[in-house]
Amino acid sequence: MQKILISACLVGEKCNYKGEGKYNPNVEKLKEKYELVLFCPEVEGGLKTPRVPTEIKGSQVVM
């Protein structure tokens, strides 16, 4: 079975900045055809969950 990388929050993992998931029911269709490899770039980059929201302004990340 072919693997695809998918954001962990889309399957309900509580990894976004609020400590919540963003489950998307369309993911169930993907599970039928692919092996899903869950990944959260923010958590893998060392950010904590939950955390203060940030945004990019120019070339800087600000709170």
C-alpha positions as CSV (number, residue, x, y, z in Angstrom):
1,M,0.0,0.0,0.0
2,Q,1.3,3.4,-0.9
3,K,2.1,5.8,1.9
4,I,1.2,9.5,2.1
5,L,2.2,12.2,4.6
6,I,-0.7,14.0,6.2
7,S,-1.1,16.6,8.9
8,A,-1.8,14.8,12.2
9,C,-4.5,17.3,13.2
10,L,-6.6,16.2,10.2
11,V,-7.1,12.8,11.7
12,G,-8.0,14.4,15.1
13,E,-4.6,14.4,16.8
14,K,-4.7,17.2,19.4
15,C,-1.6,19.0,18.1
16,N,-2.6,22.4,16.9
17,Y,-1.7,25.6,18.8
18,K,-4.9,25.3,20.9
19,G,-4.3,21.7,21.7
20,E,-7.1,20.6,19.5
21,G,-7.4,18.5,16.4
22,K,-9.1,19.6,13.1
23,Y,-10.6,16.2,12.1
24,N,-11.6,16.1,8.4
25,P,-14.0,13.3,7.4
26,N,-12.5,13.2,3.9
27,V,-9.5,11.5,5.5
28,E,-11.6,8.3,5.8
29,K,-11.5,8.0,2.0
30,L,-7.7,8.3,2.0
31,K,-7.4,5.6,4.6
32,E,-9.1,3.2,2.1
33,K,-6.4,3.7,-0.5
34,Y,-3.3,4.7,1.4
35,E,-1.3,4.1,4.5
36,L,-1.3,7.5,6.3
37,V,1.9,8.8,7.8
38,L,0.9,11.3,10.4
39,F,3.1,14.4,10.9
40,C,2.8,17.7,12.7
41,P,5.6,20.1,11.6
42,E,5.1,22.4,14.5
43,V,5.5,19.7,17.2
44,E,8.4,18.1,15.3
45,G,10.0,21.5,15.2
46,G,9.9,21.6,19.0
47,L,6.8,23.7,19.7
48,K,4.6,22.8,22.6
49,T,0.9,22.0,22.5
50,P,-1.0,24.1,23.5
51,R,0.9,27.3,22.8
52,V,0.5,31.0,22.2
53,P,-0.7,31.6,18.7
54,T,1.8,33.2,16.3
55,E,1.8,34.7,12.8
56,I,4.4,35.5,10.2
57,K,5.0,39.2,9.6
58,G,7.6,39.8,6.9
59,S,10.4,37.5,7.7
60,Q,9.7,37.2,11.4
61,V,7.4,35.0,13.5
62,V,5.6,37.1,16.1
63,M,3.2,36.4,19.0
